[in-house]
Amino acid sequence: MLYLALSALRERLHFSPISQLLPEKFTKEEQQLLYETIMDVKLDSPNFAKR
């Protein structure tokens, strides 16, 4: 069940932002950490900022 939820969340990242999973005010680093955690990859900070 968790695998299905994580798969759905990963798929959703391709189509919409996930800012609703973050507090109202958040840093770029917090957003990047969330993406990295969900996608299970390490992203390069300068390249992440361009996304």
Secondary structure by P-SEA (a helix, b strand, c coil): caaaaaaaaaaaaacccccccccccccaaaaaaaaaaaacccccaaaaaac
